[in-house]
Amino acid sequence: MAAPMDKAEVSASEDHSQNGGSAKHEREHEEDAPPLKLDPRGLPLSPQPTDDPKDPLNWNRWLKLMVLAEVSLFSFLALFSASLITPAFVPLSIFLHKDLVTTAYVTSTFILLAGVSTIVWNPIANVYGRRPVYICTVAAAVAFCGASGAAKNYGTLIALRCLNGFFGGVPLGLGSATVCDMFFAHERGLYMGVYTISFLTGGHIAPLIGGYIEKNLSWHWCFYVPAILTGGILVIFIFTVPETLYSRTPEAVARPSQSWKSNMLMKRRAHPTRRVKLVDFFRPFQMIMYPSVLLPTWCYSISFAYGSILFIITSANLFGRIYHFQPQQTGLLLGIPITVGSLIGELFAGGISDWISEKRAIRRGGERSPEDRLLGIIPAAVLTPLGIIIEGVCLENKTHWIGVAFGIAIASFGLQVVTTGVYTYTAECYKPQSPELGSLINFGRQVYSFTIGFYSIPFSEKVGIQDAWITLAFVAFAFYLPLIPLYFKGAEWRKRLGNPTFHKDL
């Protein structure tokens, strides 16, 4: 019996029919086509790799894992750089002669520009390659992060943090495209989970140690330390990570295979048949027209803002006022539960997502459906809002701090589940457009999170922390509800709208 075709091949067949190809031509094409390559369960690999050993899909497992580890470390250090200063807002505010709400913009501005950065850099990475973009932007981020520690006034610090976010935020959007460059659909849940847990944990571990850095050194070192760490990883990256962008156009495949040496030295443009065009910078927003992108991105952006950044931005203010915590105590109460919750959440998220996808594909006789990934998000719809409510109730009633920690951990568990689910689902729906998807998700997440600094504390002062947090929790829950019709109708909507017409060669 012939192996069943996956959705990409079925879609290609449908496109051929729509363009005037007859059923006879399709049958002849199928007879001439090489046999499908299968995964360990006997299902067609998606995407189908070429016969080139330098195709990232064909790399040795150890090389893929090394690249994944280093890109994940860049992502970790991006939000680590953003959040390490948060427990030290009190001494920083005294130095800058600003109130705590205004001082929090030091983190908020980084978050905002990190969201904008991949809109600019990902189109360049699609032509010139992931490797040169990583190297150039991370090097600039190291410089601006270190310079932030030497800033003498508020205006200079905010300007440097904006530049730090613009360059340092690139791995937050480009990393998901790198994962899709190297891994097949049936394993992306696991490896996308490794990537997503890395950048989330960076923002979560930072407060854990930021208070101690401020206490034993000074707040200046909350900028120097991430600059030093990121610079060290960059040096290793330069000597060990090859280019992962691989063009599958006939022209590119026909060219002589690039040696590993020329790959590392970046002697050849990664995509030889493409040029950067103005429209490429607007491609991420073009993807909003697809419900399979818009609804998950919308849901995830709200969840990230209220299930992570809300805790980070408000912790110094609320923990200091209610529990009279010092910076290191604030960092511990924020960092430990938010990190533990994320790690446990990822143990559930990535592997379970792949398991659900594989089991249901086997039940259908080999046909994969990206919507199966949405089933793994169900726990997040309950746990993230529940955790937000628990923290708000505990802070309002000034209970023991263990209740606050419990709420943060529950919300973080749910956030990690939805993070892995959304990245994997959208990439499985539109793999060739994964750079644009990473840019859009990063943009929505970071830009919406930026706004929290303007209204979270004033809102809580007006209606009370408990009512404010309950309101935000219900807002987060409401944005999970559109995923229900998406589960049942997503495949139909994608078929009706067709596939994007760009990046079909990736």
C-alpha positions in Angstrom: 0.0 0.0 0.0 1.3 3.4 -0.9 2.1 5.7 2.1 -0.5 8.4 2.6 0.3 11.9 1.6 0.6 14.6 4.2 -1.3 17.8 4.1 1.4 19.8 2.3 1.4 17.3 -0.6 -2.4 17.3 -0.7 -2.4 21.1 -0.7 0.2 21.1 -3.5 -2.0 18.7 -5.5 -5.0 20.9 -5.0 -3.1 24.0 -6.1 -2.1 22.2 -9.2 -5.7 21.3 -10.0 -6.8 24.9 -9.4 -4.1 26.1 -11.8 -5.5 24.0 -14.6 -3.6 20.7 -14.1 -5.7 17.7 -15.0 -6.2 14.6 -12.9 -4.1 12.7 -15.5 -1.2 15.1 -15.2 -1.4 14.7 -11.4 -1.3 10.9 -11.6 1.7 11.1 -13.9 3.4 13.5 -11.5 2.8 11.2 -8.6 4.2 8.2 -10.6 7.4 10.2 -11.4 7.9 11.6 -8.0 10.4 9.9 -5.7 9.0 7.8 -2.8 8.0 9.7 0.3 10.4 9.7 3.2 8.7 8.4 6.4 9.0 9.1 10.1 9.6 6.3 12.7 5.8 5.6 12.8 5.6 5.2 9.1 3.9 8.6 8.4 5.2 10.9 5.7 7.8 13.4 6.9 6.7 17.0 6.8 8.4 18.8 5.2 10.0 16.3 2.9 13.8 16.8 3.1 16.1 17.0 0.0 18.9 14.5 -0.6 21.5 17.2 0.3 23.4 16.3 3.5 23.7 20.0 4.2 20.0 20.4 4.3 19.4 21.3 8.0 16.6 18.7 8.0 19.3 16.1 7.3 21.8 17.3 9.9 23.1 14.9 12.6 21.0 15.1 15.8 23.9 16.4 17.8 24.4 19.4 15.5 20.7 20.2 15.5 20.6 20.1 19.3 23.8 22.3 19.6 22.2 24.9 17.3 18.9 24.7 19.3 20.8 25.1 22.6 22.7 28.2 21.5 19.7 29.9 19.9 17.7 29.1 23.0 20.4 30.6 25.1 20.3 33.8 23.1 16.5 33.9 23.7 17.0 33.2 27.4 19.5 36.1 27.7 17.2 38.5 25.8 14.5 38.5 28.4 17.1 37.9 31.1 18.6 41.3 30.1 15.1 42.9 30.2 14.1 41.6 33.6 17.3 41.4 35.7 16.9 45.0 36.9 13.2 44.6 38.1 14.0 43.7 41.7 16.3 46.7 41.9 13.7 49.2 40.8 13.7 50.9 44.3 17.4 51.8 44.4 17.3 52.6 40.7 14.3 55.0 41.2 16.3 56.7 44.0 19.3 57.1 41.7 17.2 58.4 38.8 14.9 60.6 41.0 11.8 58.9 39.5 8.8 57.2 41.1 8.5 53.4 40.8 5.9 53.5 38.0 8.1 55.7 35.8 11.2 53.6 36.7 9.4 50.5 35.4 9.6 51.9 31.9 13.2 50.9 31.9 11.9 47.3 31.4 8.8 48.3 29.4 10.7 50.1 26.7 13.0 47.1 26.2 9.9 44.9 25.9 8.3 47.3 23.3 11.3 47.6 21.1 12.0 43.8 21.3 8.5 43.4 19.8 9.3 45.7 16.9 12.8 44.4 16.2 11.9 41.2 14.4 9.5 43.0 12.1 12.7 44.7 10.8 15.3 41.9 11.1 13.4 38.7 10.0 13.0 39.8 6.3 16.7 40.4 6.2 17.4 37.0 7.7 15.2 35.4 5.0 17.6 36.6 2.4 21.1 36.9 3.9 20.6 34.2 6.5 19.9 33.6 10.1 23.6 33.5 11.1 24.8 37.0 10.1 21.6 38.6 11.6 22.1 36.8 14.9 25.8 37.8 15.0 25.3 41.5 14.1 22.2 42.1 16.3 23.4 40.3 19.4 26.8 42.0 19.2 25.0 45.4 19.2 22.8 44.3 22.0 25.8 43.4 24.1 27.2 46.9 23.6 24.0 48.7 24.5 23.3 46.5 27.5 26.7 47.3 28.9 26.3 51.0 28.2 23.0 51.0 30.1 24.9 50.1 33.2 27.0 53.2 32.8 24.0 55.6 32.2 24.0 58.7 34.3 20.4 59.9 33.9 16.9 58.7 33.1 16.8 59.9 29.5 20.1 58.3 28.5 19.1 55.0 30.2 15.7 54.8 28.4 17.4 55.5 25.0 19.9 52.8 25.6 17.3 50.3 26.7 15.3 51.0 23.5 18.3 50.2 21.4 19.1 47.2 23.6 15.6 45.9 23.0 15.7 46.6 19.3 18.8 44.5 18.7 18.5 42.1 21.6 15.0 41.1 20.9 15.8 39.4 17.6 16.2 35.9 19.0 12.7 36.1 20.4 11.2 36.2 17.0 13.8 34.5 14.8 14.4 31.5 17.0 11.1 29.8 16.1 12.1 30.0 12.4 15.4 28.4 13.2 13.6 25.5 15.0 11.4 25.0 11.9 14.5 25.1 9.7 15.9 22.0 11.4 13.0 19.9 12.7 10.1 18.0 11.2 6.5 18.6 12.1 6.2 15.5 14.2 9.0 16.6 16.6 8.4 20.4 16.6 6.3 20.3 19.8 9.2 19.0 21.8 11.9 21.2 20.3 9.7 24.3 20.0 9.0 23.8 23.7 12.8 23.8 24.5 13.0 27.2 22.7 9.9 28.7 24.3 10.8 27.6 27.8 14.2 29.2 27.3 13.0 32.7 26.6 10.3 32.6 29.2 12.7 31.2 31.8 15.1 34.1 31.1 12.5 36.6 32.2 11.7 34.4 35.2 15.1 33.6 36.5 16.4 37.1 36.2 14.4 38.5 39.2 15.6 35.5 41.2 19.2 36.8 41.1 18.8 40.4 40.3 18.1 41.4 43.9 21.3 39.7 45.1 23.4 41.3 42.3 22.1 44.7 43.4 22.7 44.0 47.1 26.3 42.6 46.7 27.4 44.8 43.8 25.1 47.6 42.6 22.2 48.0 40.2 24.7 48.9 37.5 25.7 45.2 37.4 22.2 44.2 36.5 23.2 45.4 33.1 26.8 44.4 33.1 26.2 40.8 34.0 23.8 40.0 31.0 26.2 41.9 28.7 29.1 39.7 29.7 27.1 36.5 29.5 25.6 37.3 26.1 29.0 38.3 24.8 30.5 34.9 25.9 27.7 32.9 24.2 28.1 35.1 21.0 31.8 34.1 20.7 30.8 30.4 21.0 28.0 30.9 18.4 30.4 32.5 15.9 32.6 29.4 15.9 30.1 26.6 16.2 26.7 27.4 14.6 26.2 27.1 10.8 23.6 28.7 8.7 20.1 27.1 8.9 18.3 28.9 6.2 18.0 26.5 3.2 16.5 27.4 -0.2 14.6 24.7 -2.0 14.1 26.5 -5.3 15.2 24.5 -8.3 17.9 27.2 -9.0 19.3 26.9 -5.6 19.3 23.1 -5.5 21.0 23.0 -8.8 23.9 25.1 -7.6 27.1 23.4 -6.3 26.7 22.4 -2.7 28.2 24.9 -0.3 31.0 23.7 1.9 30.8 23.9 5.6 33.8 26.3 5.6 32.1 28.8 3.2 28.9 28.3 5.3 30.6 29.4 8.5 32.5 32.2 6.8 29.2 33.5 5.2 30.8 33.6 1.8 27.6 33.0 -0.1 24.1 34.6 0.3 22.0 32.1 2.2 19.1 32.5 -0.2 20.6 33.0 -3.7 17.4 33.8 -5.6 15.7 36.4 -3.3 16.1 40.1 -2.7 14.9 42.2 0.3 11.8 44.1 -0.8 9.8 46.8 1.1 6.7 44.5 1.1 8.7 41.9 3.1 8.6 44.2 6.2 4.8 44.0 6.1 4.5 40.3 5.6 3.9 39.5 9.3 0.8 41.7 9.3 -0.4 40.0 6.1 -0.6 36.8 8.1 -3.3 38.4 10.3 -5.9 37.6 7.7 -5.6 33.9 8.6 -7.7 32.9 11.6 -5.2 30.1 12.4 -2.7 32.9 13.0 -4.8 35.8 14.3 -6.7 33.9 17.0 -3.8 32.1 18.7 -1.6 35.2 18.5 -4.3 37.3 20.1 -4.9 34.7 22.8 -1.2 34.2 23.6 -0.4 37.9 23.7 -3.0 38.5 26.4 -1.9 35.4 28.3 1.8 36.4 28.3 1.0 39.9 29.4 -1.2 38.9 32.3 0.4 35.6 33.1 4.0 36.8 33.3 4.8 40.5 32.6 2.0 41.6 35.1 3.9 39.9 37.9 7.3 41.1 36.8 6.3 44.8 36.4 4.3 45.1 39.6 6.4 42.9 42.0 8.8 45.6 43.3 5.9 48.0 44.0 3.4 45.5 45.5 5.7 43.2 47.4 7.6 46.1 48.9 4.4 47.8 50.0 2.5 44.8 51.3 5.3 42.5 52.6 8.1 45.1 53.0 10.4 43.0 51.0 13.9 44.0 50.1 15.0 43.6 46.4 16.5 40.1 46.9 13.3 38.9 48.7 11.2 40.3 45.9 13.3 38.5 43.4 12.9 35.2 45.2 9.2 35.5 45.6 8.8 36.3 41.9 11.6 34.2 40.4 11.2 30.8 42.1 7.4 30.1 41.5 7.4 31.6 38.0 10.4 29.4 37.0 9.2 26.2 38.6 5.7 26.7 37.1 7.2 27.2 33.6 9.5 24.1 33.9 6.7 21.9 35.0 4.4 23.3 32.4 6.9 22.5 29.6 7.2 18.9 30.9 3.6 18.6 30.0 3.4 20.9 26.9 5.9 19.8 24.3 5.8 16.0 24.6 2.0 15.9 25.1 1.5 18.1 22.0 3.6 15.8 19.8 1.9 12.7 21.3 -1.6 14.0 20.6 -0.7 15.0 17.1 0.9 11.6 16.3 -1.9 9.5 17.8 -4.7 11.3 16.0 -2.7 11.2 12.7 -2.4 7.5 13.0 -6.1 7.2 13.7 -6.8 9.1 10.5 -4.6 6.8 8.4 -1.6 9.2 8.3 -3.4 12.6 7.8 -2.0 15.2 10.1 -4.2 18.1 11.4 -2.6 21.1 13.1 -5.8 21.6 15.1 -4.9 18.6 17.2 -2.3 20.8 18.8 -5.0 23.0 20.2 -6.2 20.2 22.4 -3.0 20.5 24.4 -3.8 24.2 25.2 -7.0 23.4 27.2 -5.2 23.3 30.6 -3.9 26.8 30.0 -7.3 28.3 29.5 -8.1 27.4 33.2 -4.7 27.6 34.9 -3.4 31.0 33.7 -6.5 33.0 34.7 -6.8 31.0 38.0 -3.2 31.8 38.9 -3.8 35.5 38.3 -6.9 35.5 40.5 -5.0 33.7 43.3 -2.2 36.3 43.4 -4.7 39.2 43.3 -6.8 37.7 46.2 -3.7 37.0 48.3 -2.2 40.5 47.8 -5.5 42.2 48.5 -6.1 40.3 51.7 -2.4 40.4 52.7 -2.2 36.6 53.3 1.1 34.8 53.7 3.3 35.2 50.7 3.2 31.5 50.0 -0.3 32.1 48.5 1.2 34.6 46.1 3.9 32.2 45.1 1.3 29.5 44.5 -0.7 31.8 42.2 2.3 32.8 40.2 3.4 29.2 39.7 -0.1 28.1 38.5 -0.3 31.0 36.0 3.2 30.2 34.8 2.4 26.5 34.2 -0.6 27.6 32.1 1.4 30.2 30.2 4.1 27.7 29.2 1.5 25.3 27.9 -0.1 27.9 25.7 3.3 29.3 24.6 4.5 25.9 23.2 1.0 25.2 21.8 0.7 28.4 19.9 4.2 28.5 18.4 3.9 24.8 17.3 0.3 25.1 15.9 1.0 28.2 13.8 4.2 26.9 12.4 2.5 23.6 11.5 -0.2 25.5 9.7 2.2 27.7 7.7 5.7 26.4 8.0 7.2 28.4 5.0 6.0 31.6 6.8 7.5 30.7 10.2 9.8 33.8 10.3 6.7 36.0 9.8 4.8 34.1 12.4 7.6 34.4 14.9 7.7 38.2 14.2 4.0 38.6 14.5 3.7 36.6 17.7 6.7 38.4 19.2 5.3 41.7 18.1 1.8 41.1 19.6 3.3 39.7 22.9 5.8 42.4 23.5 3.7 45.4 22.4 0.7 44.4 24.5 2.9 43.7 27.4 4.5 47.1 27.1 1.1 48.7 28.0 0.8 47.0 31.4 3.2 49.5 33.0 0.8 52.3 32.2 -2.4 50.9 33.9 -1.7 47.9 36.1 -0.8 49.8 39.3 -3.2 52.7 38.8 -6.0 50.2 38.1 -5.3 48.3 41.3 -5.2 51.5 43.3 -8.6 52.5 41.9 -10.6 49.3 42.3 -8.3 47.2 44.6 -5.8 44.6 43.6 -8.3 41.7 43.9 -10.9 43.2 41.6 -8.3 44.4 39.2 -6.6 41.1 38.9 -9.9 39.2 38.6 -10.9 41.5 35.8 -7.6 40.9 33.9 -8.0 37.1 34.5 -11.4 37.1 32.9 -10.1 39.1 30.0 -7.4 36.5 29.5 -9.9 33.7 29.7 -12.2 35.4 27.1 -9.5 35.3 24.5 -9.2 31.5 24.8 -12.8 31.0 23.8 -12.2 31.8 20.0 -9.9 28.7 19.9 -13.0 26.5 20.2 -14.4 27.4 16.8 -10.9 27.4 15.5 -10.5 23.7 16.5 -13.6 22.7 14.6 -13.3 25.0 11.6 -9.6 25.8 11.3 -8.9 23.3 8.5 -11.9 24.5 6.6 -11.0 28.2 6.9 -7.4 27.5 5.8 -8.7 25.6 2.7 -11.1 28.5 1.9 -8.4 31.2 2.2 -5.6 29.2 0.5 -1.9 29.4 1.4 0.2 32.5 1.4 1.9 33.0 -1.9 5.4 33.9 -0.5 8.2 31.8 0.8 6.9 28.6 -0.8 10.5 27.5 -1.3 11.4 27.3 2.4 
